[in-house]
Amino acid sequence: MRIMVLGGDGYLGWPTALHLSARGHDVITVDNLVRRGYDSELGTTSLVPIADLEQRTTIWREMTGRTVRYAVGDITDYDFLTSTFRAFTPEAIVHFGQQRSAPYSMIDRSHAVYTQVNNIVGNLNVLFAIGEIDPAVHLVKLGTMGEYGTPDIDIEEGFIEITHKGRTDTLPFPKQPGSFYHLSKVHDSHNLAFVCRAWGLRATDLNQGIVYGQATDETILHPDLATRFDYDAVFGTVLNRFVVQAVAGYPLTVYGRGNQTRGMLNIKDTVRCIELALLNPARTGEYRVFNQFTESFSVNEMAEMVVTALGIEPKIEHLNDPRVELEEHYYNAAHTKLVDLGLVPHLLDDDTIRRLAAIVKAWHDDIDSSVMVPTIHWRATASPHGARGTAAPPPTEFENAVGA
């Protein structure tokens, strides 16, 4: 299959491109490299060094004899997108090409506007390009479980059957997004559903949980094939951050009471889920939703699992939650469709955590503990950095330790 991977230089886009190439597909990555620019803006960096895109693709060709092509440009530029589309003629598009951080979207007005314009306009451009050039192209779009929020009912896979005043219909599951980033994904989902209905396009919306891990079968073949390992408070995901804190000897920082529960999956399962969606495409005119996660844990449970797996003293510190979210809630989300297609999950266990810790230990000297302190607060809007509108609480043990 000829597959275009948008956002193919990113944390998940790059390993997905390699995974698909390794299985014989003809792959091109498209990326504007802006994710690397966010590092410069925020003063952060991937813990594991990452090679530039030219070096990455060169090493992949030398290691495997397979070619992953790349094009550098922005999909909000419709002329660039359509010219790349026409030159490559993809049969499927995998869409990772968006600003993916909820905290980043909550920094201030400009970051909120940027996130929504970048994500929604880019996605609309992709839909129009498919509609105008080749409506048969199957779009696999990365969504997020955060679109649903935490309702006090079971979360279904995209749709729910409702009976109201004696009449029954199947409707999109209600959305309760928790940030401007998650709101952009909700808008994307509505746009996808509309164009499938109106233009006869076909799309798979993958509502993904929180990803952990850094190594896939392909990225471990050479250091220059590595993908990102983010552990900061803006782009780092919770389990990755906990492992870095544990290896560095700092308390594991839990936001609020820590009973927030989320769907989780190993990065190895992310690339496999994408492959399964591509090999089993949506029908013409079909908009479908898969909930892409393998198991769910509370934040407290994840912190305790890290403490147990690594055999460290139980230093778990509860911070004031910088987000606006329920810290105690019901959470039961369906996630059967990808398993029905053949997904065999890599479940989180002590060995997985220890392997993740081994990666961190290899780069222990490069850990910058200060970037793990949350500085972006959902309730503040006046400050360019989202600082609290009221006096800050006294520094925590972790903040004192890192000099925040």
ABEGO torsion letter per residue (X at the ends): XBBBBBGAABAAAAAAAAAAAAAGBBBBBBBAGAAAAAAAAAGBBBABBBBBAAAAAAAAAAAAGBBBBBBBEBAABAAAAAAAAAAAGBABBBBABBBABAAAAAABAAAAAAAAAAAAAAAAAAAAAAAAABAABBBBBBBBAAAAEBBABBBBBGBBBBBBGGBBBBBBBBBBBABAAAAAAAAAAAAAAAAAAAAGBBBBBBBBBBBBEABBAAAAABAAABBBBBABAAABBAAAAAAAAAAAGBBBBBBEAGABBBBBBBAAAAAAAAAAAAABBBBBGBBBBBBBBABBBBAAAAAAAAAAAAGBBBBBBBBBBABBBBABBBBBBBBAAAAAAGBBBBBBBAAAAAAAAAAAAAAAAABBAAAABBABBAABAABAAGBBABBBBBBBAAAAAAGX
